[in-house]
Amino acid sequence: MKSRHRDLVLITGVHGFLGQHVLRTFLDETHCDLIVTSRNEKLQFTDVADEPRLLAYHKLDVTDRASVKDTIGLFKPDVIVNCAAMVNVDLAEHERELAWKTNVKSVEHIIEAARKTDGRVVHVSSDYIFDGSKTPYAENASPSPLNYYGRTKLASENALRSSGVNYCIIRAAFFYGIEVQKKPSFAFNVIKNLINDETFEAFDDLFAPPTLIDDVALGVVRATEYNKNGIYHIAGPEMISRYEFAKRIATTLRLNPELIIPIPFSVTDTRAERPRHSSFITLKAQTELGLRITGIDEGLHVMVRGIHDMEDARQIVYQ
Ligand SMILES: NC(=O)c1ccc[n+]([C@@H]2O[C@H](COP(=O)([O-])OP(=O)(O)OC[C@H]3O[C@@H](n4cnc5c(N)ncnc54)[C@H](OP(=O)(O)O)[C@@H]3O)[C@@H](O)[C@H]2O)c1
C-alpha cells in the first residue's frame, strides 16, 4: 500500500497570540505534519509537545536571512505559515527599522527560501493597511495605511504579490480570545483590571470589529489545507468602539461595567494614527473557506469557557 502523503507545514511565531491558535487548529482539524518555530529556546506549550504530528520545534528569528534559508532548506515544508510579526502599532511608529526588518524583510527572506524549496506561503496581514474612510473593505479595495505598522504590512503583502511564489494572504482585524502567553490582549487587560476592581480606560471613538482568534486560525488553516491563493478578509461581524467592547466583556463575565471609563482617541498625542472605523466584507472567506464568523456574544462565551479551562489548569494569572 502506498503511504499517504501528508503536507508538512512550518509555522513561524508559534508563541504569539495567533501562532498558538494556528498550531492547535492544525492539530485538531487537519492531518498535516508540523514544524513549529519561534525566537524562544524551547516550545512553551507542554501539552502538545508529545503530539506525534508535531515533528520538531526549531528556534528561528525570521529577521535572520541565513537562519530562515537554513531552516526552510532543512525541513523543506510544503507550506510556510507566517504568524511572526511586530504588532505593537505605537512601537512600530518609533522603531521603524525594527518594524521593517520584522514585518517586511522577514517576508522577503521567507519568499527567497520558499522559492528554492518550491514551498507555498500563507501570510497574515491587517486591516491597518486601510485608512478606514471607506469601510467595510472588500479584498480588492485600495490600501492607504495611516501608520508605519500598516505600511509595513502592506509592503509585506506587495513582496508576496510580486514574488512569483504561491501565496495566500489572510487579512484580519482586532483579535480577542484565549491566550497562554505573556502579552495580554485588550480583552485580557479588561478582565484583569475589572477582576482586581481597577478602572479601565477605553477609546469610545475608535471602531473596529472584535474578531474571535479561533476564526482567524481556522481561516489560516483552511486556506493552507484547501491550497488557496490570493487574499481573504476575516473579521468579526460587528464594528463597535473599544469602550463598547469592554462593556460587553464586563457584562458577559458579570464584572462591573461601571469601572470602564470612555476616553477619546483624539486626545492622545503619543499614539500612532489609526483608522477610526474599520470593518471587512468577509463573504469570500465564508464561501471559499467555509468559515462561520462568530458574533461577539458567542465569541465571548467561547472565551469564558476557555478561561475556566485554563484557570483549572492554572495557566492564567490575573495580577
Ligand atoms: N493582534 C491583532 O489584533 C491583529 C489584528 C490584525 C492582524 N494581526 C496580524 O496577525 C499576525 C499575528 O499577530 P499576533 O496578534 O499573534 O501577534 P503576537 O502575539 O505579537 O505574535 C507575534 C509573534 O511574532 C514573534 N516575533 C516577533 N519578531 C520575531 C522575529 N524576529 N522572529 C521570530 N518571531 C518573531 C513574537 O515573538 P516574541 O513573543 O518573542 O516577541 C510573537 O510571538 C501579525 O501578522 C499581525 O500583523 C494581528
The ligand as an SDF file (V2000), in Angstrom:
LIG
                    3D

 48 52  0  0  0  0  0  0  0  0999 V2000
   -3.4370   41.2140   17.2310 N   0  0  0  0  0  0  0  0  0  0  0  0
   -4.3300   41.7200   16.3950 C   0  0  0  0  0  0  0  0  0  0  0  0
   -5.3810   42.2630   16.8080 O   0  0  0  0  0  0  0  0  0  0  0  0
   -4.1030   41.6180   14.9040 C   0  0  0  0  0  0  0  0  0  0  0  0
   -5.0510   42.2160   14.0480 C   0  0  0  0  0  0  0  0  0  0  0  0
   -4.8750   42.0980   12.6580 C   0  0  0  0  0  0  0  0  0  0  0  0
   -3.7900   41.3980   12.1460 C   0  0  0  0  0  0  0  0  0  0  0  0
   -2.8730   40.8750   13.0070 N   0  0  0  0  0  0  0  0  0  0  0  0
   -1.7310   40.1450   12.4050 C   0  0  0  0  0  0  0  0  0  0  0  0
   -1.7300   38.8200   12.8960 O   0  0  0  0  0  0  0  0  0  0  0  0
   -0.4050   38.3290   12.9500 C   0  0  0  0  0  0  0  0  0  0  0  0
   -0.1330   37.7140   14.3100 C   0  0  0  0  0  0  0  0  0  0  0  0
   -0.3020   38.7200   15.2990 O   0  0  0  0  0  0  0  0  0  0  0  0
   -0.4630   38.3670   16.8570 P   0  0  0  0  0  0  0  0  0  0  0  0
   -1.5610   39.1730   17.3940 O   0  0  0  0  0  0  0  0  0  0  0  0
   -0.4510   36.8980   17.0340 O   0  0  0  0  0  0  0  0  0  0  0  0
    0.8970   38.9970   17.4150 O   0  0  0  0  0  0  0  0  0  0  0  0
    1.8100   38.4960   18.6250 P   0  0  0  0  0  0  0  0  0  0  0  0
    1.0070   37.8640   19.6780 O   0  0  0  0  0  0  0  0  0  0  0  0
    2.7000   39.6420   18.9980 O   0  0  0  0  0  0  0  0  0  0  0  0
    2.6610   37.3680   17.9120 O   0  0  0  0  0  0  0  0  0  0  0  0
    3.6760   37.6540   17.0200 C   0  0  0  0  0  0  0  0  0  0  0  0
    4.8010   36.7030   17.3030 C   0  0  0  0  0  0  0  0  0  0  0  0
    5.8740   37.0180   16.4020 O   0  0  0  0  0  0  0  0  0  0  0  0
    7.0490   36.8210   17.0980 C   0  0  0  0  0  0  0  0  0  0  0  0
    8.1700   37.5330   16.5350 N   0  0  0  0  0  0  0  0  0  0  0  0
    8.4110   38.8680   16.5600 C   0  0  0  0  0  0  0  0  0  0  0  0
    9.5900   39.1080   15.9690 N   0  0  0  0  0  0  0  0  0  0  0  0
   10.0890   37.9160   15.5930 C   0  0  0  0  0  0  0  0  0  0  0  0
   11.2860   37.5230   14.9530 C   0  0  0  0  0  0  0  0  0  0  0  0
   12.2160   38.4060   14.5910 N   0  0  0  0  0  0  0  0  0  0  0  0
   11.4880   36.2150   14.7170 N   0  0  0  0  0  0  0  0  0  0  0  0
   10.5590   35.2870   15.0780 C   0  0  0  0  0  0  0  0  0  0  0  0
    9.4120   35.6030   15.7060 N   0  0  0  0  0  0  0  0  0  0  0  0
    9.1830   36.9040   15.9440 C   0  0  0  0  0  0  0  0  0  0  0  0
    6.7770   37.3000   18.5030 C   0  0  0  0  0  0  0  0  0  0  0  0
    7.6970   36.6800   19.3530 O   0  0  0  0  0  0  0  0  0  0  0  0
    8.0600   37.2630   20.7980 P   0  0  0  0  0  0  0  0  0  0  0  0
    6.9950   36.7100   21.6780 O   0  0  0  0  0  0  0  0  0  0  0  0
    9.4070   36.6940   21.0340 O   0  0  0  0  0  0  0  0  0  0  0  0
    8.0300   38.7520   20.6850 O   0  0  0  0  0  0  0  0  0  0  0  0
    5.3520   36.8170   18.7280 C   0  0  0  0  0  0  0  0  0  0  0  0
    5.3200   35.5560   19.3390 O   0  0  0  0  0  0  0  0  0  0  0  0
    0.5040   39.5070   12.5940 C   0  0  0  0  0  0  0  0  0  0  0  0
    0.9040   39.3920   11.2480 O   0  0  0  0  0  0  0  0  0  0  0  0
   -0.3800   40.7270   12.7710 C   0  0  0  0  0  0  0  0  0  0  0  0
    0.0130   41.7610   11.9130 O   0  0  0  0  0  0  0  0  0  0  0  0
   -2.9950   40.9600   14.3580 C   0  0  0  0  0  0  0  0  0  0  0  0
  1  2  1  0
  2  3  2  0
  2  4  1  0
  4  5  1  0
  4 48  2  0
  5  6  2  0
  6  7  1  0
  7  8  2  0
  8  9  1  0
  8 48  1  0
  9 10  1  0
  9 46  1  0
 10 11  1  0
 11 12  1  0
 11 44  1  0
 12 13  1  0
 13 14  1  0
 14 15  2  0
 14 16  1  0
 14 17  1  0
 17 18  1  0
 18 19  2  0
 18 20  1  0
 18 21  1  0
 21 22  1  0
 22 23  1  0
 23 24  1  0
 23 42  1  0
 24 25  1  0
 25 26  1  0
 25 36  1  0
 26 27  1  0
 26 35  1  0
 27 28  2  0
 28 29  1  0
 29 30  1  0
 29 35  2  0
 30 31  1  0
 30 32  2  0
 32 33  1  0
 33 34  2  0
 34 35  1  0
 36 37  1  0
 36 42  1  0
 37 38  1  0
 38 39  2  0
 38 40  1  0
 38 41  1  0
 42 43  1  0
 44 45  1  0
 44 46  1  0
 46 47  1  0
M  CHG  2   8   1  16  -1
M  END
$$$$
